[in-house]
Amino acid sequence: MHAERFQVTPVFLNGRIVPREEARISPLDRGYLFADAIYEVIPVYRSKLFLWSEHYRRLERSLGAIGLTNPYPEHKWRGHLGTLIQQAGGGDLSVYLQVSRGAEESRDHHVPEGITPTVFAMTLPPLPPDPILEQTGARVVLLEDIRWHRCDIKSTALLANVLLRHEAGGKGASEALLVRDGWVTEGTSSNVIALRGSILTTPPDGPEILPGVTRELVLRLGASEGFTIRRERIRADQLIKADEIWLTSSRRILAPVSSVDDHPIGTGRPGPGYGRLRLAWLRHLDAFTTGAP
């Protein structure tokens, strides 16, 4: 049902809501030719944008990092996305939005002046619950981080991430944790948090990782549950000594890891720390969905 519904939902393109099959973007758009574009993925629960302010700030930061002016003030973004959500039927979903530098008359590496950005957004179906993941955890592998050196920018240039995820899948894993110079950075589409004792450790923000909006929420929930939070680098050869490892992302929120390179983490199943944080997340979500818009 979800897939059928989202095949016919409208999209937002340059200030207008249009049927998806009528959306037209120039083949000379720099987002298409150079991945010269920024994106965000924002969860929606009961038709309400979740952690909107945090996602909007990250959008502005990424746009500024590539020298691209934000095409809309915050209230207009919120209005456009709210209309898109409503016309898509509302409920629980995600919004994908993308801003490219726009289309020019030819293909040129030089950054042009005065062209109009292309602004696109669409809705995505929610990820279905995964009872197997809840019961057994995710298998992950360690792979060399071959991405560029500005991973803090949420760029659409994701080919390295795609290839690394594909390689992980070929090894029977659902995610790859990336390693640069012996240090864990993040997953191909997730941040990583390690639990040892009562201490939650996550790599510090920097050009090597994306500052995860969901990761920050999980860390806040962890602090409220009595865990100590440390933002420190994690050596790849020490990762398997963690009692628990979790992955965070906007669409999955929180996922437990059962093994790294076939080494079991803790008991090899989701641990009690994950159980506490999952309950804290569900309470937080309930408060959000039952509160005022």
Residue pairs with C-beta under 8 A, 6 or more apart in sequence:
2 125
2 126
2 128
3 125
5 89
5 125
6 88
6 93
6 123
6 124
6 125
7 20
8 19
8 20
9 20
9 87
9 88
9 89
9 122
9 123
10 17
10 18
10 19
10 20
10 84
10 87
10 88
11 17
11 18
11 19
11 20
11 23
11 84
11 120
11 121
11 122
12 18
12 80
12 81
12 83
12 84
12 97
12 119
12 120
12 121
12 122
13 23
13 24
13 25
13 118
13 119
13 120
14 116
14 118
14 119
14 120
15 80
15 119
17 83
17 84
17 87
20 122
23 120
25 31
25 32
25 103
25 118
25 120
26 32
26 103
26 118
28 103
28 104
28 105
28 106
28 107
29 100
29 102
29 103
29 118
30 36
30 37
30 100
30 101
30 102
30 103
30 104
31 37
31 98
31 100
31 101
31 118
31 156
32 100
33 107
34 109
35 155
35 156
35 157
35 158
35 159
36 66
36 100
36 101
37 98
37 99
37 100
37 101
37 118
37 155
37 156
38 59
38 62
38 63
38 66
38 68
38 98
38 99
38 153
38 154
38 155
38 156
39 96
39 97
39 98
39 99
39 154
39 155
39 156
40 55
40 58
40 59
40 95
40 96
40 97
40 154
41 94
41 95
41 96
41 124
41 250
41 251
42 49
42 50
42 51
42 52
42 55
42 81
42 94
42 95
42 97
42 250
43 49
43 50
43 51
43 94
43 250
43 251
43 253
44 50
44 85
44 91
44 92
44 93
44 94
44 95
44 123
45 92
45 285
45 288
45 289
46 90
46 91
46 92
46 289
47 85
47 86
47 90
47 91
48 288
48 289
48 293
49 55
49 78
49 81
49 82
49 85
49 95
50 288
51 213
51 214
51 217
52 78
54 213
54 216
55 213
55 250
56 74
56 77
58 154
58 211
58 213
59 70
59 97
59 99
59 154
60 70
62 153
62 154
62 155
63 69
63 70
63 99
65 150
65 152
65 153
66 101
66 153
66 155
67 111
68 99
68 101
68 117
69 117
70 99
71 99
71 117
71 119
72 80
72 119
80 121
81 95
81 97
81 121
84 95
84 121
84 122
84 123
85 93
85 95
85 123
88 123
92 126
93 123
93 124
93 125
93 126
94 123
94 124
94 125
94 126
94 250
94 251
95 121
95 122
95 123
95 124
96 121
96 122
96 123
96 124
97 119
97 120
97 121
98 118
98 119
98 120
98 121
98 156
99 117
99 118
99 119
99 120
100 117
100 118
100 120
100 156
101 111
101 112
101 115
101 117
101 118
102 115
102 116
102 117
102 118
103 115
103 118
104 112
104 115
124 251
126 251
127 251
127 252
133 174
133 255
133 256
134 256
134 270
135 269
135 270
136 258
136 269
136 270
137 255
137 256
137 257
137 258
137 259
137 265
137 268
137 269
137 270
138 173
138 174
138 175
138 247
138 255
138 256
138 257
138 258
139 172
139 173
139 174
139 257
139 258
139 259
139 262
140 168
140 173
140 174
140 175
140 176
140 177
140 187
140 245
140 247
140 257
140 259
140 260
141 168
141 171
141 173
141 176
141 177
141 260
141 261
142 176
142 177
142 178
142 179
142 184
142 236
142 239
142 260
142 261
143 164
143 167
143 168
143 176
143 177
143 178
143 179
144 178
144 179
144 180
145 178
145 179
145 180
145 185
145 208
146 160
146 163
146 164
147 160
147 161
147 178
148 157
148 160
149 207
149 208
150 207
151 185
151 186
151 207
151 208
151 209
151 210
152 205
152 206
152 207
152 208
152 209
152 210
152 211
154 210
161 188
161 189
162 188
164 176
164 178
164 188
165 175
165 176
165 188
165 189
167 176
168 174
168 175
168 176
168 188
175 187
175 188
175 189
175 190
175 247
176 187
176 188
177 184
177 186
177 187
177 192
177 239
177 260
178 184
178 185
178 186
178 187
178 188
179 185
179 236
180 208
182 235
182 236
182 237
183 203
183 233
183 234
183 235
183 236
184 192
184 203
184 233
184 234
184 235
184 236
184 239
185 203
185 208
185 209
186 192
186 203
186 208
186 209
186 210
186 212
187 247
187 249
189 249
190 212
190 247
190 248
190 249
190 252
190 255
191 202
191 209
191 210
191 212
191 214
191 215
191 247
191 248
191 249
192 202
192 203
192 234
192 245
192 246
192 247
192 248
193 200
193 201
193 202
193 215
193 218
193 219
193 222
193 245
193 246
193 247
193 248
194 200
194 201
194 202
194 234
194 239
194 242
194 244
194 245
194 246
195 201
195 227
195 242
195 243
195 244
195 245
195 246
195 271
195 273
196 241
196 242
196 243
197 243
198 226
198 227
198 228
199 227
199 228
199 229
199 230
200 219
200 222
200 227
200 228
200 229
200 230
201 230
201 231
201 232
201 234
202 215
202 219
202 229
202 230
202 231
202 234
203 209
203 231
203 232
203 233
203 234
204 231
204 232
204 233
205 211
205 231
212 248
212 249
213 250
214 248
214 249
214 250
214 253
214 254
215 248
217 281
217 284
218 246
218 248
218 253
218 254
218 277
218 281
219 229
221 277
221 280
221 281
221 284
222 229
222 277
222 280
223 229
224 280
225 276
225 277
225 280
227 273
239 245
239 260
240 260
240 261
240 263
240 265
242 265
242 266
243 265
243 266
243 271
243 273
244 256
244 257
244 265
244 266
244 270
244 271
244 273
244 274
245 256
245 257
245 260
245 265
246 254
246 255
246 256
246 257
246 274
246 277
247 254
247 255
247 257
248 254
248 255
249 255
253 281
254 274
254 277
254 278
254 281
256 270
256 271
256 274
257 265
258 264
258 265
258 268
258 269
258 270
259 265
259 268
